Amino acid sequence: MKVEQIQRAMSVGVIGGLGAIGSADLYAKMTRTAAKAANKDKDRVKVLFGQQAFDDADMAGAENAQTNTRKLYVFDMLREFEQRGTSAVLLPCFISHTFIDEVQAEVGVPIIDMLAAIRRHLAQRLPKLQKIGVLTSSYVRKKALFEKYFAGDCELLYPSAVMQHACLMRAVYGTTGIKNGYLDGESIDLLYRACKDLLDQGAQVIVPGMTEIATVAEALGARGIPIIDTNQIYAESALNFQPGQVGRSFKIGVVGGVGPAATVDFIEKVIRNTPAARDQDHIKLVVEHNPKIPDRTDNLIGDGADPTVAIYAACKRLENDNADMIAIPCNTAHAFVERIQSYLSIPIVNMLSETVSYIGKRHGDKTCIGLLATSGTIASRVYQHAVDQYAGQGKFRMITPDAAHQDLVMDVIYGAQGVKAGFINDEVRAKLLRAIAHLVANGADVIVLGCTELPLLIAQDDKFDVGGRCVPVLDPTEILALKCVALAGPTSRKAA
């Protein structure tokens, strides 16, 4: 069979253990096919084989067989290949293809679809095919796996009940069956009888729906059976495979613990802003909750420990857990984002830039931004940088509290009876309102709560009438949550 030009630097993993004979046969055919293709292209496809101890059931293909152990095994093997950076994985097991969507949703490495490969092969080679004979296990028949791919295209034929149990299942699972290493003699005779039953029903071609049967396709063909080698077809499909977006659900990674209450607040806002009618409509989240990350403000305005490595380590763990993006619900931590972003393969959504963009879209006529933040955030000028980057310098003007009112803000956040200490009450809120009034009196058109603890006291879009001026208050945590929901895709989005 002609093989198309292969993709460079591609590695394909083969999951073994689900049927030693079938997976070994596929691996051998994959290796030979890749070697032939390499003669046309200087880069050879790297074929990897992975197998762990797996106690397969004596009759895994029985109609009412349990597949829980198999599912967990397949998931573990996929995770192993994913961690090895494999481009794609071959899963030589028809039983496992009945739950392929379940495991694909939880991993990032693509599983090459065996049934889809068989369907494409038949459509290309036998376009006028009307009746297909299928030799598959009783379990796969019950799950109607082939109907999922071929319904409407042609008629699927299966052996009679007697042939299914006395010939097909016995040829594979019997004492002298293929799974026990008997690739000739009685096992071939039994499969031949099952094939004849299908041909008598009008089958034009026989499709093995068990990888073990594909290992003896040549022997059956020598007896005049029009059977295809599904293992060879599957191997060749891997060389033509183009990796793309797989069915894994979008996942938001959250650097938590900076601070702890703000982390919970951010997650609540993501959930609240996600339109969902059921649990499954919500967005996947993974949180690296590390309150031991050194204080950001202490480092920026004093001689406190540098939190760069701790923040980076948290991001790398989220990256390794297949997060698609990272959110850091801490304004001050964004002073360290530029130091680490280029070392990550996934983006950190910049809460500060999103906040300035939000102001431009929603409050563009309000050009003076009053910032309430930690002294570290103010000293780092990260918000000023975001303002300068938005539509060029001069679009907005930013003001911050004077020394006395900045001390008030720091007391609200870090004080012995401040938010980080767990105090969220009217007394603390009154202190924050004094700082807001100070900024408004000095010309602020909009107030940004530039520390994620402050929205625990005042909500997004609360408005304050100071001296006859109605000034909106914005919560960057809420704005970040809205952006994350939007990035998660159209099925999990509220207009931002």
N, C-alpha and C positions, 0 to 999 in steps of 0.2 A: 504494500500500500504506500502511496506517495505521502511523504510527510512534509508539511509546510515549513518554511524557515522558522527556526526556533527563536525564542526571545533570549537575548543575551543575559548572562549572569543570573539565570533562573535556577532555583533549587526546588526539587519536588520530593516531598516526603511520602513514604508508603507506610501505612499503619498495619503492622503485623499482629498476630496473636488471635485474631477473630476467626481464623481458619488457616492453620499452618500451610496446608497444601496450596490453597487458593492465593494467599498473600505472597508466598514464595514464588509461585508461578507469575503473578503480576510483576513482582520486583524484577525477576529475570527478564521478562518481556520489556519492561520499562527500561532496563539497563541496555539491552540490545538495541532497542529502538532509538534511544538517546545516542548511542555510539554511532549508529548509521547516520543519524541526522548531523552529528558533529563533523562528518566528512564534508558536509556542505557549508558548514559554518565553523569558524575557528574556535568558538566557545562551546564547550560541552555542557549539557545540562547536568547539574549535580543531582544524583539520585540518593536519597537518604532512606534508611530503613529503621523503623522504631518498633520495639516490642517490649512489653513488660509481662510479668507473670499474670496470666489470665486463666481462671478456671472456667472454661466454657462448659455449658450444659451438655449432657449426653445427646439431647435431642433439641438443640437450640431452635431448630426450624419448625418444631411442633406448633400446631394451630394455636394453642393457648400458652405458649412459652412465655416466661417472664424476661423482660429485657432491661430491668433496672441496672444490674451489674454491667451489662454491655454498654449502656448509656454512659455510666460514670467512667468506664474504661476508655471509651472513645474520647470523652471530654479531656481526661488526663493526658492522653496521647496528643491530642490537638494542642493543648497548652504547652506540652513539651516541644513540639515542632514550632509553635509560635515563638517560644523563647529562644529557639535556635535561629530565628530569622528566616524560616523556610518560606518560599514564595507561594506555594500551594501544597495541598495534601490530597493524596489518593486514599479513598476509604473502600477497600475491596471487600465489601460485605453488603449484600442486598438487604439483610435484616436491618442493619444500621441506617440504611437509606430511608427506612420508614420513619425515622426520627431525626433526619439530617437537619431539618429546620430548627429543632430544639437546641442542638449543640452549636449550630452555626451562629445563632443569635448571641452566644456567649463567648465567642472567640473572634479574633481579628484575622487569623490566617484563613484564606478561602479553601473550602472543600470542593474539589472538582466533582461535579455531579455525574455519577456513572450512568444513570438512566437517561439523562439528557444527551450524553455522548452516544449511547446506543441508538436513541431516537434519531439523532442527526445522521448517524451512519446509515441507518436503514432508509431514511428519506433521500439521501444522496445516491445510494447504490441500488435501491429497489423502490423507485418513486411510485410504481403502480401496485405496490404491495397491498393486498386486501385482507389476508388472514395470516396472523402470526401465532405460531405455537410457542408456548412459554413453559419452560421447565424450571419451576421455582418451589421454594418450601411452602408448606401449608400455612405457616405464619405470614409470609409475604402475600400469599393469595388472599388470606383473610383481610389483610390490611389494604388490599387493592392498590398496591404500589404501582403496578404496570398500568392500571387504568388511569392513574393520575397523569401519566405521560402520554398514553396512546389513545385514550378515549376520544372517539370522534374521527380518528385517523383511519383506523382499521379494526377488524374484529380480532379479539384476543381469544385464543383457544388454550385450554388446559387439559391435562390427562384426566381420564375418568377417575372417580373416587377410588376404585380398586387399583388402577395403575398408579395413582398418586402415592398410595401407602405401600402397596406390595412391590412396586418397582422403583419409582423415583426416590422416595424417602429412604428406602432400604439401600439403594445404590450409593447413596451419599453417607447415611448415618449407620448403616448396618455393620455387623462384625467384620465383614469382608468389603466394607464400603470405602469410598475414596478418602473420607476423613481419617480412616485408619491406615492409609497408605496403599490401598489396593487400587491401582490405576488401570487394571486390565482384568481379564477373566469375567467373573460373575457381575461385577459392577458395570462393565461395558454392556454385557448382555441385557441386564435389567434396564439400563438407560435406552438401549436400542428398542426394546419393547415399548417403552414410554413414548419414544419418538415416533414409532410406527402408529401408535394410537392417535397422535396429533396429526400425522400425515393422512390417516384415514378420515379424520374430521375435515380435511381440506387445507391444512396448514401449508403455506408456501415456503416458509423458512422457520427454523427452530432457533429460539433465543434462550441461551442458558441464563436462568435467573438465580444461579448459585455459582459462586466463583470456582467451586470445586469441579463443576461440570465443564467449565471452560478449559480446564486443564486436560480434558480428554476429548475436546472438540475434534482434534485431528483424527483420532481413532474412530470416532463416530462418522466423520466425513468419509473415511476410507471405506465405510460400509454403505455409502450412498446416501447418508443423511445430510440434507441441506442445512447445516448448522453453522452459525457464526461463532467466532472466538471473541467473547465479550471482554476478556482480559486484555487481549491485544488491542481491541478498539479503545478500551479505557486508557491503556498506556499511550497510545497515539494521541488521544485527546489532550493529554497533559502537555505534549509538546506544542500544541496549537493554542493552549490556554492563555488568555490575556487577563492577568490579575486586574481586578477592579474593585469597586465598592461591594462589600459583602453584606449579609443580612444582620450583622452585629448591631445592636441598638446603640444609639448615641449615648455617650456617658460624659457627665460633667465631673471633673476632678476638683475638689475643694481643699485648699490649704487651710485647715482649721486650727483653732486654739489661739488665734491672734486677733481678738480675744475669744474665749470660749462662748460667752453669751452672744457675741456678735455672730459667731458661726451658726448657732442655732437660729438666730434671727434671719440670717441669709437663707438658710435652707427652707425655713417657713415661707419666705417670700418667693422662692422658686416654686414651691408647691402651690402657693396661693395664686400665682400668676400663670400657672399651666392649666389650660382648658382641658378638663378630664371628666369623663363620665364614669370611669372605673379605675381601679388601681393600675391596671396595665397601660393606661393612657399617660401616666406620669413619666418623667424623665429619670433615667438611671443616674445615681450619684455615688461617688466614692469619696470619702472624706479622710484625709490624713490629719487627724486631730492631734496636734503637738503643741501643748501649752508651754513646753520647755524651750521653744524658740526664744533666743535672747530678745530682750525688749528693744524695739526698733528705735524709740525715742532716746533711750539712754545712750545708744551708739551714735546717733546723729548729732546730739548736742552735748555729749559728755564723753566719758572714756569707757562706756559699757561694751560688753562683748559684741563682736561682729556677728549678726544673724545671717549673713549671706549663705554660708555653707548649710545651715539648718533649713533655710527656706528652699535652697536648691535641692537638698536631699528629699524634702517633702515632695517637691515637684517631680523628681525622678521616680519616686515610689508611685505617684499617680500616673506618670507616663508608663511605667512598667505594668500598671494595673489596667492598661488599655483605655485610659481617659482620652477623649477627643480634644479637650481643651481644659484649661485650668482657670479657676476663679480664686482670687485671694481677697476675702472680705476684711481687708485691713488697709486703710489709706496709707499709713506710714510705711508699710511693707513695700509699697510701690516705688519707694526710693531705691530699692534693690533689684527691681525687675530687669532693668537694662543690663545689669551685671550677669544675669543668668539666662536670659531668653535665648541667646544664640547657641547655647549649649543644650537646648531642649528641642525635641522633634515635634512638639505640640505647642500651640500658642497660649500665652497667658492673656486673658481678656483684661485690658487695662481699664480698671474702674474709673480712673481719673479722666482719661481721654473720653470715655463714654459719657461721663457726667457733663463735661464741657460741651460735647456734641449734643447732648440732650437739651442743655440750656440754649444752644444755638437754634435747635429745631422748635422748641416749645416756648422759649422766652427770649428770642433773639432781639427784641426791642429793649430788653433790660440789660444794659451794658456794664453795670457795676456789680461785680460778684463779691459778696461778703463771705469770707472763708472762716469757719470755725474748725480748728484742727489741733492736733498735738503740736507742741513746739518743734518736735522733730520733723513733722511734715512741712511745717512752715519754713524751717531752716533749710530743708533740702530743696525747696522751690519746685517740687515735682508738680504741684498744681499750676504754678506759674508757667512751667514748661508746657503743660497740656494746653493752657490758655494761649500761649504764644504759637503753638503748633496748629491751633484751630483757625483756619482761614487767614493765616498770617497775623503778624503782630498788629495791635491796634483795634481789633474787633471788640475785645472786652478789657475792662480794667478790674483788677482784683485788689481788695483791701482786706487787712487782717486786724484783729483787736490790738489796742495799745497794751503796754506791759501789764497794767493793773487788770484789765479784762482778760488778757491771755492767762494770767495766773488763776483767774476765776475758772476759765475753761479747763485748765489742767487740774484744778481741784475737783471739778465735776467728773473728770475722767479718772484721775489717779488718786484722789484724796482718800483719806481714811474712811470717809463716808461717801465715796464716789461710786460711779457705775461699775468700774472694774472690781470693786470690793462688794458688789452685789446690792448697792443701795439705789433703788429706782423709786423715788417718791417726790412729793410736791416740793420739798425743800431743795432737793438737787435740781429739779426742773426750774425752780425760780431763779437759781443762779445762772442757768443756761439762758433763760429769757432775758436776763440783764445784759448778757454778752450780745444777744441778738439785737436788743434795743440799741446798744452802743453802735453796732455796725450800721443799722438802719439810719441812725442819727447822723452817721458820717457818709451817707449817700448810697448805701447798698440797695440795689434793686431786687436782688435775689440772694438768699442765704443757702450756702452749701454746708451740710453737716459732714465735714471732712474727717470725721473719726467714727468708726463703725459702732462705737458705744453710744454716741449721741442720739441716733434714731431710736434707741430704746426709751428715750424720754419724749421725743417729739416725732410725729409721723410725717411721711412724705406729703407735700402740698398743704400742710397746715399753713394758714396765712395769719399774719400779725399786723394789726393796724397800729402803726406807730406815728403819731403826729399827723394823722390823716392819710398816711401812705399804707397801702395794703401790699405786703411783701411776702411772696411765696418762699417756703422753706423746702429744700430738696434733699433727698436721702440717696447718696451714691450706692448704698447697698441695694435699695429697691431698683435703681437704674441698672445696676449690674445683674440683678436677678432677671429683669425684663430682657436684657441683651442675651443672657444665657438661654433663656427659653426660646428666643427668636433663633439663635444659632442651632438649637436642637432640631429644627426643621419644621415644616408646615403642619405636621400632625400634632406638634406640641408647642403651639405658639399663640401668644396673646400679643396684639399689636403694641409695639414699643414706641 
